[in-house]
């Protein structure tokens, strides 16, 4: 079981002053989100995650380019689920790299990347700022913060983006936007804005609700024209946005500006291709048909090293559940645009759906006399309303091999909580930037706990072997 170090301080003692300012949402939905504890990784684990995550990022970018250049619009629309209004902008070949977060399960079969958040990843202040504070509070000189380079990775990413856009004639202040009243999104956005300023660029924040667009002309904030925009707002939402008062199709008008070269977005629109969970099935399909690609495009897409990375670190993922059902293998069904575990189902090999709430209820009954159930019981009360649930559950799905998650026990204000570890790995500008460990249910949702990462340094092979057991 994963080693967790509990800090000798209460939640209130840790999350005050500067610490509370860095992550003001250390409590969310009336519950504790950040815990005063550390998830410990070995040096070899972090190094393997670095190598694997950077290689996976390279494969994602390569497949993205392949799709942009060779696949028809019908593939983007039907296999990837891309809204037709997004396709022209998604085909624009922008600089690769960006701010992304892969999600990894570390289990007996080794680390496996189960998905990639390439459009609007969050959890940035937790890894980049809070982690270092919590590692320092442990007063253990053998521990280090694995996300220590994250700020520099962010600064360099903005340099690359803004040099690319400057070459296209897009310059001036960078406007950072999110819903102004959403504390988590605003904090993440403003954190990035500060790193952009540190990189030497003028930047300002503008709440999403204050932006105005004049179709065919420009995007504005209080009369100031915006040429460069970082937005923490998903493109699959944006494309359908419409001003109820004026009737203007906001998303379509903004995407027109992008296509006309009048507005530079960060992350670029091309990232929506990789954000679709259909992309994971596309990667696996290309992997299984790698020898056939010369017949289609004149070259073999993946080299031997890339084939090994896909085989070792990615999971079989299909557009149909049939490969798993024919072999009675457990699998996961994921909605194309599911977020925070919404639209995700765990299924057995006979297609018996184990919906998340039912799964939690079963676990609750099995542990009914234990304080470990408090969190699960409360989480049953957080069901989305019917409209939101329908939005995610009615989307097309991909089907992925189910791998067991690592169990972890952490101390919370409600007592001990036995959950499952999901390790977020930030890859920024193509390089590993930081780790975001979360402990939650078998499907990691927005009620999971953040338990900061730490790496145990100066560990020889024998010590690491003993530590792992």
C-alpha positions as CSV (number, residue, x, y, z in Angstrom):
1,X,0.0,0.0,0.0
2,X,1.2,3.5,-0.8
3,X,3.1,5.2,2.0
4,X,1.3,8.4,3.2
5,X,2.9,10.8,5.8
6,X,0.5,12.6,8.0
7,X,1.7,16.1,9.0
8,X,1.6,16.8,12.7
9,X,-0.8,19.7,12.2
10,X,-4.5,20.1,11.8
11,X,-6.3,21.3,8.7
12,X,-6.8,24.7,10.2
13,X,-3.2,25.0,11.3
14,X,-1.9,24.2,7.8
15,X,-4.4,26.1,5.7
16,X,-4.1,29.6,6.9
17,X,-2.3,32.7,5.8
18,X,-0.2,32.3,2.6
19,X,-1.2,28.6,2.3
20,X,-4.9,29.4,2.3
21,X,-4.3,32.2,-0.2
22,X,-2.5,29.9,-2.6
23,X,-5.4,27.4,-2.7
24,X,-8.5,29.2,-1.2
25,X,-10.6,26.2,-2.2
26,X,-8.9,23.9,0.2
27,X,-12.5,23.1,1.2
28,X,-15.0,22.5,-1.5
29,X,-18.7,21.6,-1.5
30,X,-18.6,22.0,2.3
31,X,-16.0,19.3,2.7
32,X,-12.3,19.1,3.2
33,X,-10.5,18.9,-0.2
34,X,-6.8,19.3,0.7
35,X,-5.5,17.1,3.5
36,X,-2.4,17.9,5.7
37,X,-0.5,14.8,4.4
38,X,1.9,13.7,1.8
39,X,1.7,10.9,-0.8
40,X,5.2,9.4,-1.1
41,X,6.8,8.3,-4.3
42,X,10.2,6.7,-4.8
43,X,12.8,8.3,-7.1
44,X,12.5,5.5,-9.6
45,X,8.7,5.9,-9.8
46,X,9.0,9.6,-10.5
47,X,11.7,9.0,-13.1
48,X,9.6,6.4,-14.9
49,X,6.6,8.7,-14.8
50,X,8.8,11.5,-16.3
51,X,10.0,9.3,-19.1
52,X,6.6,7.7,-19.8
53,X,4.5,10.9,-19.6
54,X,6.8,12.8,-21.9
55,X,6.8,9.9,-24.4
56,X,3.0,9.7,-24.2
57,X,2.7,13.4,-24.8
58,X,4.9,13.1,-27.9
59,X,2.7,10.3,-29.2
60,X,-0.5,12.4,-28.5
61,X,1.0,15.3,-30.5
62,X,2.1,13.0,-33.3
63,X,-1.4,11.5,-33.6
64,X,-3.0,14.9,-33.4
65,X,-0.9,16.0,-36.4
66,X,-1.8,12.8,-38.3
67,X,-5.5,13.4,-37.7
68,X,-5.3,17.1,-38.7
69,X,-3.5,16.2,-42.0
70,X,-5.0,12.9,-43.0
71,X,-8.3,12.2,-41.4
72,X,-11.6,13.4,-43.0
73,X,-14.0,15.7,-41.2
74,X,-16.4,12.8,-40.8
75,X,-13.8,11.1,-38.6
76,X,-13.4,14.1,-36.4
77,X,-17.1,14.5,-36.1
78,X,-18.2,10.9,-35.5
79,X,-15.1,9.1,-34.1
80,X,-13.8,12.0,-32.0
81,X,-17.2,13.6,-31.3
82,X,-15.9,17.1,-32.4
83,X,-18.7,19.6,-33.0
84,X,-18.7,20.6,-36.7
85,X,-18.3,24.2,-35.7
86,X,-15.0,23.4,-34.0
87,X,-13.5,21.3,-36.8
88,X,-12.0,24.1,-39.0
89,X,-10.2,25.7,-36.1
90,X,-9.1,22.3,-34.7
91,X,-7.4,21.6,-38.0
92,X,-5.2,24.7,-37.7
93,X,-1.7,23.4,-37.0
94,X,-0.4,25.5,-34.1
95,X,2.7,25.0,-32.0
96,X,2.7,21.7,-30.1
97,X,3.1,21.4,-26.4
98,X,0.9,23.2,-24.0
99,X,-0.5,22.9,-20.5
100,X,-1.8,19.3,-20.0
101,X,-2.4,16.8,-17.2
102,X,-2.4,13.1,-17.8
103,X,-4.0,10.8,-15.2
104,X,-2.1,7.7,-14.2
105,X,-2.8,4.5,-12.2
106,X,0.2,3.0,-10.6
107,X,-0.5,-0.7,-10.0
108,X,1.0,-4.2,-10.1
109,X,1.3,-4.0,-13.9
110,X,3.2,-0.8,-13.7
111,X,2.0,2.8,-14.4
112,X,-0.8,3.1,-16.9
113,X,-2.1,6.4,-18.4
114,X,-5.9,6.2,-18.4
115,X,-6.7,9.6,-19.9
116,X,-5.3,13.0,-20.8
117,X,-6.7,16.5,-19.9
118,X,-5.4,18.7,-22.7
119,X,-7.9,21.5,-22.9
120,X,-8.5,23.1,-19.5
121,X,-6.6,21.1,-16.8
122,X,-6.8,22.4,-13.2
123,X,-5.0,21.5,-10.0
124,X,-2.1,23.8,-10.9
125,X,-1.7,25.8,-7.7
126,X,-1.9,22.7,-5.7
127,X,1.1,21.1,-7.4
128,X,3.1,24.2,-8.2
129,X,2.7,26.1,-4.9
130,X,1.0,24.1,-2.2
131,X,3.0,21.0,-2.6
132,X,6.3,22.7,-1.7
133,X,4.7,24.3,1.4
134,X,3.5,20.9,2.7
135,X,6.7,19.1,2.0
136,X,8.5,21.8,4.0
137,X,6.1,21.3,6.9
138,X,7.1,17.7,7.1
139,X,10.6,18.6,8.4
140,X,12.0,15.5,6.8
141,X,15.2,16.3,4.8
142,X,14.9,13.1,2.8
143,X,11.7,14.4,1.1
144,X,11.6,16.7,-1.9
145,X,8.8,18.3,-3.9
146,X,8.6,16.6,-7.4
147,X,6.7,19.6,-8.8
148,X,9.5,22.2,-8.0
149,X,10.1,22.9,-11.7
150,X,6.5,23.6,-12.6
151,X,6.6,27.4,-12.4
152,X,9.5,27.5,-14.9
153,X,7.7,25.0,-17.2
154,X,4.7,27.4,-17.2
155,X,6.8,30.4,-18.0
156,X,8.6,28.6,-20.8
157,X,5.3,27.4,-22.2
158,X,4.0,31.0,-22.5
159,X,7.2,32.1,-24.1
160,X,6.8,29.4,-26.8
161,X,3.1,30.3,-27.3
162,X,3.6,34.0,-27.5
163,X,6.6,33.9,-29.8
164,X,4.6,31.7,-32.1
165,X,1.7,34.1,-32.1
166,X,4.0,37.2,-32.4
167,X,5.3,35.7,-35.7
168,X,1.7,35.7,-36.9
169,X,1.3,39.3,-35.9
170,X,-0.7,38.7,-32.7
171,X,0.9,40.7,-29.9
172,X,-0.1,42.9,-26.9
173,X,-1.4,42.1,-23.5
174,X,-2.5,38.5,-22.7
175,X,-6.0,38.4,-21.3
176,X,-6.7,35.5,-18.8
177,X,-10.3,34.6,-18.4
178,X,-12.6,32.2,-16.4
179,X,-15.9,32.5,-14.6
180,X,-15.1,35.2,-12.1
181,X,-17.2,33.8,-9.3
182,X,-15.8,30.3,-9.6
183,X,-13.1,30.3,-7.0
184,X,-11.2,27.3,-8.2
185,X,-11.1,28.3,-11.9
186,X,-10.2,31.9,-11.1
187,X,-7.4,30.9,-8.8
188,X,-6.0,28.5,-11.4
189,X,-6.3,31.2,-14.1
190,X,-4.7,33.9,-12.1
191,X,-1.8,31.6,-11.0
192,X,-1.0,31.1,-14.7
193,X,-1.3,34.9,-15.3
194,X,1.3,35.6,-12.7
195,X,3.7,33.1,-14.3
196,X,3.1,34.8,-17.7
197,X,4.0,38.1,-16.2
198,X,7.2,36.6,-14.7
199,X,8.1,35.5,-18.2
200,X,8.1,39.2,-19.2
201,X,4.7,39.6,-20.8
202,X,1.9,42.1,-20.0
203,X,-1.2,40.2,-18.7
204,X,-4.5,41.0,-17.1
205,X,-7.5,39.1,-15.8
206,X,-11.1,39.6,-17.2
207,X,-14.0,37.6,-16.0
208,X,-15.6,35.5,-18.8
209,X,-19.0,37.2,-18.2
210,X,-17.5,40.6,-18.9
211,X,-16.1,39.7,-22.4
212,X,-17.9,41.1,-25.4
213,X,-17.6,40.0,-29.0
214,X,-18.5,41.8,-32.2
215,X,-18.8,39.2,-34.9
216,X,-16.3,39.6,-37.7
217,X,-14.5,42.4,-35.8
218,X,-12.9,41.5,-32.4
219,X,-13.2,40.3,-28.9
220,X,-13.3,43.1,-26.2
221,X,-13.1,43.6,-22.5
222,X,-14.5,47.0,-21.5
223,X,-13.7,48.5,-24.9
224,X,-10.1,47.0,-25.0
225,X,-9.5,44.7,-28.0
226,X,-8.1,41.3,-27.1
227,X,-5.7,39.5,-29.4
228,X,-4.3,36.9,-27.1
229,X,-6.6,34.9,-24.7
230,X,-6.0,32.2,-22.1
231,X,-9.3,30.7,-21.2
232,X,-10.2,28.2,-18.6
233,X,-13.4,27.4,-20.3
234,X,-14.0,24.1,-22.2
235,X,-14.3,24.4,-26.0
236,X,-17.1,21.9,-26.1
237,X,-19.1,24.4,-24.0
238,X,-18.0,27.4,-25.9
239,X,-19.0,26.2,-29.3
240,X,-22.7,26.2,-28.3
241,X,-22.7,29.5,-26.4
242,X,-25.3,32.0,-27.5
243,X,-26.1,35.4,-26.1
244,X,-29.8,35.1,-25.0
245,X,-30.2,38.9,-25.2
246,X,-28.7,39.7,-28.6
247,X,-29.0,36.3,-30.2
248,X,-25.3,36.3,-31.2
249,X,-23.7,32.9,-31.5
250,X,-20.7,33.8,-29.2
251,X,-18.8,30.6,-29.7
252,X,-19.1,30.6,-33.5
253,X,-18.1,34.3,-33.6
254,X,-15.0,33.7,-31.4
255,X,-13.9,30.7,-33.5
256,X,-14.3,32.8,-36.6
257,X,-11.8,35.2,-35.1
258,X,-9.4,32.4,-34.5
259,X,-9.7,31.0,-38.0
260,X,-9.1,34.5,-39.4
261,X,-5.9,34.9,-37.4
262,X,-7.3,37.7,-35.3
263,X,-7.3,35.9,-32.0
264,X,-4.7,33.5,-30.4
265,X,-6.1,31.0,-27.9
266,X,-4.2,29.1,-25.2
267,X,-4.4,26.2,-25.1
268,X,-4.9,26.3,-28.9
269,X,-8.1,24.9,-30.4
270,X,-6.2,21.9,-31.7
271,X,-6.1,20.6,-28.2
272,X,-9.8,19.7,-28.3
273,X,-8.8,16.8,-30.6
274,X,-6.8,15.2,-27.8
275,X,-9.3,16.2,-25.1
276,X,-11.9,14.0,-26.7
277,X,-11.8,10.6,-25.1
278,X,-12.4,9.2,-28.6
279,X,-8.8,10.2,-29.2
280,X,-7.6,7.4,-26.9
281,X,-9.5,4.9,-29.0
282,X,-8.0,6.5,-32.1
283,X,-4.4,6.1,-30.8
284,X,-5.0,2.4,-29.9
285,X,-6.6,1.7,-33.3
286,X,-3.6,3.3,-35.1
287,X,-1.3,1.2,-32.8
288,X,-3.0,-2.0,-33.8
289,X,-2.9,-1.1,-37.5
290,X,0.5,0.5,-37.5
291,X,1.7,-1.9,-40.3
292,X,-1.2,-0.8,-42.5
293,X,-0.6,3.0,-42.3
294,X,1.9,3.0,-45.3
295,X,-1.0,1.9,-47.5
296,X,-3.0,4.9,-46.3
297,X,-0.5,7.7,-46.0
298,X,2.8,6.4,-47.4
299,X,4.6,6.0,-44.1
300,X,4.6,4.0,-40.9
301,X,3.2,6.2,-38.1
302,X,4.9,4.8,-35.0
303,X,8.5,3.6,-34.7
304,X,9.5,0.7,-32.5
305,X,10.1,2.9,-29.5
306,X,6.7,4.5,-29.8
307,X,5.0,1.1,-30.2
308,X,6.7,-0.1,-27.0
309,X,5.5,3.1,-25.1
310,X,1.9,2.5,-26.3
311,X,2.0,-1.2,-25.4
312,X,3.6,-0.5,-22.0
313,X,1.8,2.6,-20.8
314,X,-1.5,3.0,-22.6
315,X,-4.5,0.7,-22.3
316,X,-6.6,-1.1,-24.9
317,X,-9.3,1.4,-25.8
318,X,-12.1,0.9,-28.4
319,X,-15.1,2.6,-29.9
320,X,-17.1,-0.6,-29.1
321,X,-17.3,-2.7,-25.9
322,X,-17.3,-5.9,-28.0
323,X,-13.6,-6.8,-27.6
324,X,-14.1,-6.9,-23.8
325,X,-17.5,-8.5,-23.8
326,X,-16.4,-11.3,-26.1
327,X,-13.6,-12.1,-23.6
328,X,-15.6,-11.4,-20.5
329,X,-13.0,-8.8,-19.4
330,X,-13.9,-5.9,-17.0
331,X,-13.8,-2.5,-18.6
332,X,-14.7,1.1,-18.2
333,X,-17.1,3.1,-20.4
334,X,-16.2,6.8,-20.6
335,X,-18.3,9.6,-22.1
336,X,-16.3,11.5,-24.7
337,X,-16.5,14.8,-22.8
338,X,-16.8,13.4,-19.3
339,X,-15.1,15.5,-16.5
340,X,-14.5,14.7,-12.8
341,X,-15.7,11.2,-13.3
342,X,-19.1,12.2,-14.8
343,X,-20.3,9.9,-17.5
344,X,-18.0,7.1,-16.4
345,X,-19.3,3.6,-15.7
346,X,-17.5,0.5,-14.5
347,X,-18.7,-2.7,-16.2
348,X,-18.0,-6.4,-15.9
349,X,-17.3,-8.6,-18.9
350,X,-21.0,-9.4,-19.2
351,X,-22.0,-5.7,-19.7
352,X,-23.6,-5.5,-16.2
353,X,-23.4,-1.8,-15.5
354,X,-22.2,-0.8,-12.0
355,X,-23.2,2.8,-11.9
356,X,-21.1,5.0,-9.6
357,X,-23.7,5.6,-7.0
358,X,-24.7,2.0,-6.8
359,X,-21.0,1.1,-6.4
360,X,-20.6,3.5,-3.6
361,X,-23.7,2.2,-1.9
362,X,-22.4,-1.3,-2.1
363,X,-19.1,-0.3,-0.6
364,X,-21.0,1.6,2.1
365,X,-23.0,-1.5,3.0
366,X,-19.9,-3.6,3.2
367,X,-18.3,-1.2,5.6
368,X,-21.4,0.0,7.5
369,X,-19.8,-0.2,10.9
370,X,-16.7,1.6,10.0
371,X,-15.9,5.4,10.2
372,X,-14.4,4.9,6.7
373,X,-17.9,5.2,5.3
374,X,-18.6,8.8,6.3
375,X,-17.2,10.3,3.1
376,X,-19.0,7.7,0.8
377,X,-22.3,8.4,2.6
378,X,-22.0,12.1,2.1
379,X,-21.0,11.7,-1.5
380,X,-24.3,10.0,-2.2
381,X,-26.0,13.3,-1.6
382,X,-24.1,15.1,-4.4
383,X,-26.0,13.7,-7.4
384,X,-26.1,16.1,-10.3
385,X,-29.5,17.3,-11.3
386,X,-31.1,15.4,-14.2
387,X,-30.1,17.9,-16.9
388,X,-26.4,17.7,-16.0
389,X,-26.4,14.0,-15.5
390,X,-28.1,13.5,-18.9
391,X,-25.6,15.7,-20.6
392,X,-22.7,13.4,-19.6
393,X,-24.5,10.0,-19.6
394,X,-26.1,10.5,-23.1
395,X,-22.8,11.2,-24.8
396,X,-21.1,8.7,-27.1
397,X,-18.6,6.5,-25.1
398,X,-15.3,4.8,-25.6
399,X,-14.4,1.5,-23.8
400,X,-11.2,1.0,-22.0
401,X,-9.6,-2.0,-20.2
402,X,-10.2,-1.7,-16.4
403,X,-7.0,-1.8,-14.3
404,X,-7.1,-1.9,-10.5
405,X,-6.3,1.3,-8.6
406,X,-3.9,1.4,-5.7
407,X,-5.6,1.6,-2.3
408,X,-4.6,4.4,0.1
409,X,-5.7,5.2,3.6
410,X,-5.6,8.9,4.6
411,X,-6.6,10.8,7.7
412,X,-9.4,13.3,7.3
413,X,-11.5,15.5,9.5
414,X,-14.1,12.8,9.4
415,X,-11.7,10.1,10.4
416,X,-9.7,7.5,8.4
417,X,-10.7,7.3,4.7
418,X,-9.8,4.3,2.5
419,X,-9.8,5.4,-1.1
420,X,-8.0,4.9,-4.4
421,X,-5.0,6.8,-5.7
422,X,-5.0,8.6,-9.0
423,X,-1.8,10.3,-9.9
424,X,-2.1,13.4,-12.1
425,X,1.0,14.1,-14.1
426,X,1.4,17.6,-15.5
427,X,3.2,17.8,-18.9
428,X,3.8,21.4,-19.9
429,X,5.6,22.2,-23.1
430,X,6.3,18.5,-23.6
431,X,8.1,18.1,-20.3
432,X,7.0,16.7,-16.9
433,X,6.2,19.6,-14.6
434,X,4.5,18.2,-11.5
435,X,2.3,15.6,-9.8
436,X,-1.3,15.9,-8.5
437,X,-2.2,12.9,-6.3
438,X,-5.9,12.5,-5.6
439,X,-7.6,9.9,-3.3
440,X,-11.2,9.1,-4.0
441,X,-13.6,6.4,-5.1
442,X,-12.9,3.8,-7.9
443,X,-14.1,6.6,-10.3
444,X,-12.2,9.7,-9.2
445,X,-14.7,12.5,-9.0
446,X,-14.8,16.1,-7.8
447,X,-15.1,15.0,-4.2
448,X,-11.7,13.3,-4.1
449,X,-9.1,14.5,-1.7
450,X,-5.8,16.2,-2.7
451,X,-2.9,14.6,-0.9
452,X,0.3,16.4,-2.0
453,X,3.2,14.5,-3.6
454,X,6.6,14.0,-2.1
455,X,9.6,12.0,-3.4
456,X,11.8,10.2,-1.0
457,X,15.4,11.0,-2.1
458,X,18.6,9.2,-1.3
459,X,17.0,5.8,-1.5
460,X,19.2,2.9,-2.7
461,X,17.8,-0.2,-4.5
462,X,17.5,-2.3,-1.4
463,X,15.8,0.4,0.5
464,X,13.3,1.0,-2.3
465,X,12.5,-2.7,-2.6
466,X,11.8,-2.8,1.2
467,X,9.8,0.4,1.0
468,X,7.6,-0.9,-1.8
469,X,6.7,-3.9,0.3
